[in-house]
Each structure stands twice: as structure tokens, then as C-alpha cells.
Amino acid sequence: MKRLLIYIAAVFMLVPSSCSFFEPIDIANENQPNINDLATPAEFYSLLRNGYNTWYNGSIAASPTIGFANAELFQAGTPGWGSGTMWFRPRQQLFNDDTPDPVIIINFGAWYNYYGSVGSAIKMSKMFEDPNFKITLGGVDYTNRAKAHAYLIQALLYGNIALLYDKAYLFTAEHDALTFDFAANTKTYQEVMDYALTQLDRAIELIETDAIDEDPASVVAGVTFNKALLLQFANSMGARFLASNARTQAENSQVDWNRVKSYAEKGLQADFKVAYDEGWRGKVMTRDVGSNYFAFYNMNWIRISQWLLNKMAPDDPYSVYPIPVTPGSDSFKDWPEIQNSPDSRLTKYFRYENMRNWFGSDRTERPGYGTFILSQYRYWRYYDIVERGQGMVDHFLKAENDTYLAEALIRTSGDRERIAQLINNSRVTLGDLPPALAAESYEALEDKLFYERYVECDLVWPQLGFFDRRRGKDQLIPGTARHFPIPGPELKMHGQALYTFGGVGNEM
């Protein structure tokens, strides 16, 4: 891409220019397209790849993911990127105002990452309003496929924004960037998700009616979509977005579970993996390239929560949560290995390592910390890939799709034999656990379902654990913010009042 002088407040980027940290920087902007290049088919597919890159890097970035230690599937040894405001105990309000270093504000990073490509995706989709605009490569017309990708990128960006924020600025192809009314177009997370799913459904319809099978180029590292895989990916994302957007158990009961079921039935039939390539390893705003949760597991910044280990080995004395600490003694650092777990994934996905090699074990008495952070196990599932810097890491497992379908069947009083089979696809095949049975109650099946999500799925993309625990029976502890506020500088720029979440009584 051409080198240009970037103003993050440029048209379509939706970022305030008045803030001191939004200064022009002379770097290659891989996400902002040159509108003059859009008519070039090969360049158009490069821009689509940039859009997917923004979505993926934002979704695996260290910020805000490390903050979701508040869901207790993993614990943090450090409050990096301002994450401590999310998981410290007692819970506290999230900071939300001007700052000289926005990267360390937990609710800023995802916002500016995702909005960094919203305008690009809108621009690309608007190009197709011209009936003469075609994407033809090698004599093959890829126009509908390219248009579907533009809609799908919008869905991915806005879907993730909706999952994370209570409100957002909904800029669409119907708006003019120069006259956009931020206050009038501040929409709730439900409205933003509705738009994301509308764009997703538009993409699905285009793909279904398209005669083209395989894409002419890769738009996700390590992946070249054909028609079947792209449809499965889009449908699985629909199931994820719709199921995960609820903030409470009450909202979860109001989800359109028949629609979740429809998406999941057409979803992924194999694990969706992304290459751990340079440029596809997470990025926190405009810096900290490579700072992603996979690397943090390897760096020992985060460890598996004893809360989850206790679920995996409930009868083992060394899975007790929290690990007990005798005042004046550091013997807890030699806390023994768990010996009695019925789930074989304990040794497949995790590795025992005493806490004398973990800096977090010296921090239990610091303000905000506690013995709840202690763990004698590290996550080892992708360790070798991250150490080598090459290979394929999972992003969306077949098991995640299976559990959405199983949950939709539970919520709609569906076939318990089918529910059990979907749970057992991972529970028995991967965990070597006794099978879930059709004779069990829906409640018992639900417990087994969420156990599978916690062990199998929610550490692959750790934001899921937060989404699952805010909407499910294993509720977040009181005071835990259920979502993020719009970043303070945005609010001030557009004449809106500052607000925030966190602390008992102010969760959402």
C-alpha cells in the first residue's frame, strides 16, 4: 500500500481529531484504501484481505482480551493494557476520559481497531451500486463474491463492536461522512447487532446464489474460501453473534434461539484455523503488533484459572479454588500437580509448572489481586506454534458451532438425543468423559454443554468465556462490567456526556 500521512480522524475512521494522542503519523496504513484503486480487481481483493485482517487482529489482540480474566477461565499475573480495572477485586469502574496513552485504556483498543476498517468496508460495498463496476479476474466474474465479502466484513466489525460495547455509532452506506450525526446515530448494542446480522444475511444470500465456487485469492491468512466453507463460516458467525450478545440470563432467555439453530445447522463442520503469520498475530490500536493472547499464554503473563481446573477435577484435593496460602509461607508455590481428572484434556491442553517460575505468584497481596490468581497450570494447546511463529491456530472450533446448536435445541425443547450427541462430539471424543445421555434433563445437559464450552472453546477465543459467563448460570462476580462504554474522547468530541461501567450496581 502507498505510504501516506494518516490522520486517524480522517473521513470514515470516526475518531476524534481533537485528542492529543491522535496526531498524524507517517506510516503505511494497511487498512485505509485508496478509493482510486478500488476499480482494480486484484487490488480489491487485497483490500478485502485488509478488512479481514483488521477484524482478526482486533479480535485476538491483547487488549481487551487480557481483561476477560474477569470471567475466571484464565487469570492474569499483570494488569497489562489497563485490564486490571476489569478483573481486580473488588471490581471497580472502568476509566473513561482523555489520556496521553490510549492503548492502556481497556475500552479504547477494540473500538479504534474495528472502526479503523468500517469506512473501508462501507466504501467497498458502495462501489457495487454502479452496475458497470465488476470484479473480473482471469475472465471469471467475482463481483457477487467480492460484494458478499464486503458485507461480511461489515458484519464482523459491527458484530464484535456490539458484543463489547453498550452503544456505538452506526455508520452505514446510507450516511454521508461529512454530515454524519453522531448523537442521532448512537445505537444500542441490540440495534448494532441487528445491523451486523442484516449485513451477514445479505452476504449469505449472495454466496448462496453465486455460481462461483473458490475465491481467486486468500482473504484470511492460511485460508482460501470456497463456497461451502464461506457459507459455513458466515453461518457460524451468525450463531456466535446472536447467542453471545445477551448481557444477562434474562436477556439470554429472550434470544431468538430458532434463528441461532438455523445458523448453527448450516455452520462449520470442521475447525476454522488461521495461519499464525506475520501481520496476523494481533495488534493493539496502532502499536503493539504481535501482542495477542496466544503469546501471553506462552509468556506466562496469563495462566489457566483454578476455577476451571476445579471443574475439570472436582474430586482432586489439588484442584481446590482458590489455592490456599499460609500467611508468612511461600510453600503454595510448590502446589502439587492434579492427579485425578476424569477429563483427558487436562494433560492435552495444559501443562503443570510450579509457581516459583511465575511472577504472578508474588503479587497476591497487591491491591486488586488475591489468591484467586494462583494456578499451577499453563495453557499449552498452541505453545509450539507460537514459539516457532508459524502454523495454524484455531479461531472457531466445530465444537463451538455444535454447542450453539445444542443450546438452541435446549432453549426450544428440542430432541435430547441430538443434544447429547452434539455435546459428546467433544466431551467423549476429545475428553474421554462418560457420555451425556438423552435421558438427562435439559438442565443437566446444559451444565455439560457449558462445561464443554469452557474447556474446549472458550480458551481458543478467550472473549467467549466473558460472553458465556455474563449470559449463563455461572454468573460474573458482582460489580463486573458487562460491557464497555463508548470511549470518553469520542463522547466529548460529539457533545455527549461521559459515562462508564463497573462496580456493584453499575454493571451495565
C-alpha positions in Angstrom: 0.0 0.0 0.0 1.1 3.6 -0.6 2.7 5.5 2.2 0.6 8.4 3.3 0.1 10.9 6.1 -2.5 9.4 8.3 -4.9 11.4 10.3 -6.9 8.9 12.4 -9.7 11.4 12.4 -10.0 11.0 8.6 -13.3 10.5 6.9 -14.9 7.1 7.8 -12.5 6.4 10.6 -14.8 8.0 13.2 -12.1 9.0 15.6 -11.8 12.4 17.3 -9.0 14.6 15.9 -9.0 17.0 18.9 -7.4 14.5 21.3 -3.8 15.0 21.9 -2.8 11.4 21.1 -4.4 11.4 17.6 -1.5 13.1 15.8 -0.6 12.5 12.2 1.8 9.6 11.8 3.8 8.8 8.7 3.4 5.0 8.4 1.9 2.6 5.9 -1.8 2.3 6.6 -2.8 -1.2 5.6 -6.5 -0.7 6.3 -7.4 2.6 4.6 -7.9 2.0 0.9 -7.1 4.4 -1.9 -10.5 4.9 -3.5 -8.9 5.2 -6.9 -7.6 1.6 -6.6 -10.9 0.0 -5.9 -11.7 -0.5 -9.6 -8.7 -2.7 -9.9 -9.9 -6.3 -9.3 -6.6 -7.6 -7.8 -6.4 -4.5 -5.6 -10.0 -5.0 -4.5 -9.2 -8.5 -3.1 -6.2 -7.1 -1.3 -8.4 -4.6 0.4 -10.8 -7.3 1.4 -7.9 -9.1 3.0 -7.0 -5.9 4.8 -10.6 -5.7 6.2 -10.5 -9.3 7.4 -7.0 -8.6 8.9 -8.4 -5.7 10.9 -11.2 -7.9 12.3 -9.0 -10.8 13.1 -6.1 -8.8 14.7 -8.6 -6.8 16.8 -10.4 -10.0 17.9 -7.2 -11.7 19.2 -5.4 -8.5 20.4 -4.1 -8.4 24.0 -6.5 -5.5 24.6 -9.2 -6.1 25.6 -8.8 -9.9 25.8 -6.5 -9.9 28.8 -9.2 -8.1 30.7 -11.5 -11.0 30.4 -9.6 -12.7 33.2 -12.8 -11.4 35.0 -14.6 -14.5 33.6 -12.2 -16.7 35.6 -11.4 -19.1 32.8 -7.9 -17.7 32.9 -6.1 -15.4 35.4 -3.7 -12.6 34.8 -0.5 -12.1 36.5 -0.3 -8.5 35.4 -2.8 -5.7 34.7 -1.4 -5.0 31.2 -3.2 -2.6 28.9 -5.3 -1.4 31.7 -7.0 -4.7 32.2 -6.9 -4.6 36.0 -9.9 -2.3 36.0 -11.9 -5.3 34.7 -10.6 -8.1 36.9 -9.3 -6.5 40.1 -11.2 -7.3 43.2 -13.3 -5.7 44.4 -14.5 -4.7 41.0 -14.1 -1.0 40.1 -15.2 1.5 37.5 -13.5 1.5 34.1 -11.6 4.7 33.4 -13.2 6.6 30.5 -11.7 10.0 29.8 -8.8 11.7 28.0 -5.4 10.2 28.4 -1.9 10.7 27.0 -1.6 6.9 26.3 -4.9 5.5 24.9 -3.5 2.0 24.4 -3.6 1.3 28.2 -7.3 2.1 28.4 -9.1 -1.2 28.1 -12.2 0.0 26.2 -10.3 2.1 23.7 -8.3 -0.5 21.7 -11.1 -2.6 20.2 -13.2 0.5 19.3 -10.4 2.1 17.3 -9.3 -1.2 15.8 -12.7 -2.1 14.4 -13.7 1.3 13.4 -10.4 1.6 11.5 -12.0 -0.6 8.7 -15.7 0.2 9.0 -15.3 3.1 6.5 -13.3 0.9 4.1 -15.9 -1.8 4.1 -18.7 0.7 3.5 -16.7 2.3 0.6 -16.2 -1.1 -1.0 -19.8 -2.1 -0.8 -20.9 1.2 -2.2 -18.8 0.6 -5.3 -21.3 -2.1 -6.3 -24.1 0.5 -6.6 -22.6 1.2 -10.1 -23.9 -1.5 -12.4 -20.8 -1.2 -14.5 -18.4 -2.0 -11.6 -17.2 -5.5 -12.0 -14.6 -7.7 -10.3 -13.3 -9.9 -13.1 -10.1 -11.9 -12.8 -8.9 -14.4 -15.4 -12.1 -14.0 -17.3 -14.2 -15.0 -14.3 -16.7 -12.6 -12.8 -16.2 -12.5 -9.0 -18.4 -9.4 -8.5 -21.1 -11.1 -6.3 -18.4 -12.9 -4.2 -16.5 -9.7 -3.6 -19.7 -7.9 -2.7 -20.5 -10.7 -0.2 -17.1 -10.3 1.4 -17.6 -6.5 1.8 -20.9 -7.2 3.6 -19.4 -9.9 5.7 -16.5 -7.7 6.8 -19.1 -5.1 7.9 -20.9 -7.8 9.9 -17.7 -9.0 11.6 -16.7 -5.5 12.5 -20.0 -4.3 13.8 -20.8 -7.7 15.4 -17.7 -7.5 17.5 -18.4 -3.9 18.4 -21.9 -4.9 19.5 -20.6 -7.7 21.7 -18.2 -5.4 23.5 -20.0 -2.0 23.8 -23.3 -0.8 25.2 -23.7 1.6 22.3 -21.9 2.5 19.1 -22.1 4.9 16.2 -23.8 3.1 13.4 -22.4 4.5 10.2 -23.8 2.7 7.1 -23.9 3.2 3.3 -26.9 5.4 3.7 -24.8 8.1 5.5 -22.6 10.9 4.4 -19.4 11.0 6.4 -19.3 14.8 6.3 -22.8 15.3 7.6 -23.0 12.2 9.9 -24.9 13.0 13.1 -23.1 11.1 15.8 -25.7 11.7 18.5 -28.7 10.7 16.3 -26.9 7.6 15.2 -25.8 6.4 18.6 -27.4 3.0 18.7 -27.8 0.3 21.4 -25.8 -2.9 21.2 -29.1 -4.7 20.1 -29.5 -2.3 17.2 -25.9 -2.6 16.2 -26.1 -6.3 16.3 -29.3 -6.3 14.2 -27.4 -4.3 11.5 -24.5 -6.7 11.7 -26.8 -9.7 11.2 -28.6 -7.9 8.4 -25.3 -7.5 6.5 -24.3 -11.1 7.3 -27.6 -12.3 5.9 -27.1 -10.2 2.8 -23.7 -11.8 2.4 -25.1 -15.3 2.8 -27.8 -14.7 0.2 -25.2 -13.5 -2.3 -23.0 -16.5 -1.6 -25.8 -19.0 -1.9 -26.9 -17.7 -5.3 -23.4 -17.3 -6.6 -22.2 -19.6 -9.3 -18.6 -19.2 -8.3 -17.0 -21.9 -6.1 -13.5 -20.9 -5.0 -12.2 -17.4 -4.3 -9.4 -16.2 -6.6 -7.2 -15.2 -3.6 -6.9 -15.7 0.1 -8.6 -13.1 2.3 -7.7 -14.7 5.6 -4.1 -15.9 6.4 -3.9 -19.6 5.5 -7.4 -19.8 4.2 -8.8 -19.7 0.7 -12.6 -19.8 0.8 -14.7 -21.9 -1.4 -18.5 -21.5 -1.5 -19.2 -24.2 1.1 -16.6 -23.0 3.6 -17.6 -19.4 3.3 -21.2 -20.2 3.9 -20.3 -22.3 6.9 -18.1 -19.6 8.3 -20.7 -16.9 7.8 -23.5 -19.0 9.4 -21.3 -19.9 12.4 -20.5 -16.3 12.9 -24.2 -15.6 12.9 -24.8 -18.2 15.6 -21.9 -16.7 17.7 -23.1 -13.2 17.4 -26.7 -13.9 18.2 -26.1 -16.3 21.1 -23.3 -14.1 22.7 -24.9 -10.7 22.6 -27.0 -11.2 25.7 -25.7 -9.4 28.9 -27.7 -11.3 31.5 -29.6 -14.6 32.0 -32.8 -12.8 31.4 -31.7 -11.4 28.1 -30.3 -14.9 27.2 -33.8 -16.3 27.5 -35.1 -13.8 25.0 -32.6 -14.7 22.3 -34.2 -15.9 19.0 -32.9 -19.5 19.6 -34.7 -20.8 16.5 -32.6 -18.3 14.4 -29.5 -19.5 16.3 -30.5 -23.0 15.4 -30.9 -22.1 11.8 -27.4 -20.6 11.6 -25.7 -23.4 13.5 -27.3 -26.1 11.4 -25.5 -24.6 8.4 -22.3 -23.8 10.3 -18.8 -25.1 10.4 -18.2 -28.8 10.1 -14.5 -28.6 10.9 -12.3 -26.3 13.0 -11.7 -22.9 11.4 -8.0 -22.2 11.6 -5.9 -19.1 10.8 -2.2 -19.1 9.9 0.0 -17.6 12.7 1.7 -15.4 10.1 3.5 -12.1 10.4 0.8 -9.4 10.4 -1.8 -11.9 11.7 -0.8 -12.1 15.3 -2.9 -9.4 16.9 -2.5 -5.6 17.1 -3.4 -3.2 19.8 -4.6 0.0 18.1 -1.7 1.5 16.1 1.1 -0.2 18.0 2.0 -3.3 19.9 1.9 -5.5 16.9 2.0 -9.2 17.9 0.5 -8.6 21.3 -2.1 -11.3 21.4 -3.4 -13.8 23.9 -1.7 -16.7 22.3 1.7 -15.0 23.0 0.6 -14.1 26.5 0.0 -17.7 27.4 3.5 -18.6 26.2 5.0 -15.6 28.0 3.3 -16.8 31.2 1.5 -13.5 31.6 -1.7 -15.4 32.0 -2.5 -18.8 33.4 -5.5 -21.1 33.5 -7.8 -20.3 36.3 -8.1 -22.7 39.2 -11.8 -22.2 38.9 -11.7 -24.1 35.6 -9.3 -26.7 36.9 -11.6 -27.4 39.8 -14.4 -28.1 37.3 -12.1 -30.5 35.4 -11.0 -32.4 38.6 -13.7 -31.7 41.2 -12.6 -34.6 43.4 -8.8 -33.9 43.4 -7.5 -32.1 46.5 -5.1 -30.1 44.4 -7.8 -28.5 42.3 -9.2 -26.5 45.2 -10.2 -23.0 44.3 -8.6 -20.7 45.4 -5.3 -22.3 46.2 -4.8 -21.9 50.0 -1.9 -19.7 51.2 -0.5 -19.9 54.7 0.5 -16.5 56.0 4.2 -16.0 56.1 5.0 -19.0 53.9 5.6 -19.4 50.1 5.0 -23.1 50.1 2.0 -22.6 47.9 4.4 -22.0 45.0 5.1 -25.8 45.1 1.4 -26.6 44.9 1.2 -30.2 43.5 0.1 -31.4 40.2 -3.5 -32.6 39.8 -3.6 -36.4 39.7 -7.3 -37.2 39.4 -9.0 -35.6 36.5 -11.6 -37.7 34.5 -11.1 -35.3 31.6 -8.0 -36.3 29.5 -7.8 -32.7 28.1 -6.2 -31.6 31.4 -2.9 -33.1 30.1 -3.6 -32.4 26.5 -4.2 -28.7 26.7 -2.5 -27.7 29.9 1.0 -28.2 31.4 1.9 -28.3 35.1 4.5 -25.9 36.2 5.0 -24.8 39.8 4.6 -21.2 40.7 8.2 -20.5 41.5 8.7 -19.7 37.8 5.6 -17.4 37.7 5.9 -13.8 38.6 2.2 -13.6 39.4 2.6 -15.7 42.5 4.4 -12.8 44.2 1.5 -10.4 43.6 -1.3 -11.9 45.6 -1.1 -9.2 48.3 -1.1 -6.3 46.0 -4.2 -4.1 45.9 -6.7 -5.6 43.5 -5.0 -9.0 43.4 -5.6 -12.0 45.6 -5.1 -15.8 45.9 -7.7 -16.2 43.2 -5.0 -15.5 40.5 -2.9 -18.5 41.6 -2.6 -21.5 39.2 -0.1 -24.3 38.8 -1.0 -24.9 35.1 -0.2 -23.1 31.9 -2.1 -23.4 28.6 -0.1 -25.5 26.1 -2.5 -26.1 23.3 -0.7 -23.8 20.8 2.6 -23.3 22.5 4.8 -24.8 19.8 3.1 -22.9 17.0 3.6 -19.6 18.9 7.2 -20.4 19.7 8.0 -21.2 16.1 6.0 -18.3 14.8 4.3 -20.5 12.2 1.5 -22.9 11.9 -2.3 -22.8 12.2 -4.2 -21.7 15.3 -7.9 -22.2 15.8 -10.3 -19.4 15.9 -13.7 -21.0 15.6 -14.0 -24.7 16.5 -16.6 -27.1 15.2 -17.3 -27.8 18.9 -18.3 -24.1 19.3 -20.8 -24.5 16.5 -22.0 -27.8 17.9 -22.7 -26.3 21.3 -24.7 -23.4 19.8 -26.9 -25.9 18.0 -27.2 -28.0 21.2 -28.0 -24.9 23.2 -30.6 -23.8 20.7 -32.2 -27.2 20.9 -32.3 -27.0 24.7 -33.9 -23.5 24.6 -36.5 -24.7 22.2 -37.2 -28.0 23.9 -35.7 -30.0 21.1 -34.5 -33.5 20.7 -32.4 -34.5 23.7 -30.8 -37.4 21.9 -29.5 -35.0 19.3 -28.4 -32.6 22.1 -26.5 -35.3 23.8 -24.8 -36.4 20.6 -23.6 -32.8 19.8 -22.2 -32.4 23.3 -20.5 -35.8 23.1 -18.7 -34.9 19.9 -16.1 -33.2 22.1 -17.0 -34.5 25.6 -16.4 -38.1 24.7 -14.2 -37.9 21.5 -11.8 -35.4 22.9 -12.3 -35.5 26.7 -12.8 -39.3 27.2 -15.6 -38.5 29.6 -18.8 -40.5 30.2 -21.3 -39.6 27.5 -24.2 -37.2 28.0 -27.4 -39.1 27.8 -30.7 -38.4 26.2 -32.5 -39.4 29.4 -30.9 -36.5 31.3 -32.9 -33.3 32.0 -32.4 -30.2 29.9 -30.7 -28.6 32.9 -28.2 -31.4 33.2 -27.5 -31.3 29.5 -27.0 -27.5 29.7 -24.4 -28.0 32.5 -22.5 -30.4 30.4 -22.8 -28.2 27.4 -21.2 -25.2 29.1 -18.5 -27.3 30.6 -17.6 -28.2 27.0 -17.5 -24.6 26.0 -15.3 -23.6 28.9 -12.8 -26.4 28.3 -12.9 -26.8 24.6 -13.9 -23.5 23.1 -13.7 -20.5 25.4 -9.9 -20.5 25.7 -9.4 -20.8 22.0 -11.0 -17.3 21.7 -11.0 -16.1 25.4 -13.5 -13.4 24.8 -16.1 -16.1 24.6 -15.7 -17.0 28.3 -16.8 -13.5 29.2 -19.8 -13.6 26.8 -20.8 -17.0 28.2 -20.5 -16.2 31.8 -22.4 -12.9 31.6 -25.3 -14.7 30.0 -25.2 -18.1 31.6 -25.7 -19.7 35.0 -22.0 -19.3 36.1 -22.5 -15.5 36.6 -19.7 -13.0 36.8 -19.0 -11.7 40.3 -20.9 -8.6 41.4 -19.6 -5.4 40.1 -18.2 -6.8 36.9 -18.9 -4.5 34.0 -21.0 -6.4 31.4 -19.8 -4.3 28.5 -17.7 -1.2 27.6 -18.8 2.5 27.3 -18.1 4.4 24.1 -14.5 5.8 24.6 -14.6 9.1 26.5 -12.7 11.2 23.9 -15.4 10.2 21.3 -18.2 11.3 23.7 -16.6 14.6 24.4 -15.9 15.2 20.7 -19.5 14.7 19.8 -21.0 16.6 22.8 -22.2 13.5 24.7 -21.9 13.0 28.4 -19.1 10.9 29.8 -20.2 7.6 31.5 -18.7 4.3 32.4 -19.4 0.9 34.0 -18.1 -1.3 36.8 -18.6 -1.6 40.5 -21.6 -3.1 42.3 -24.8 -1.6 41.0 -23.2 -0.2 37.8 -22.5 -3.4 35.9 -24.4 -2.2 32.7 
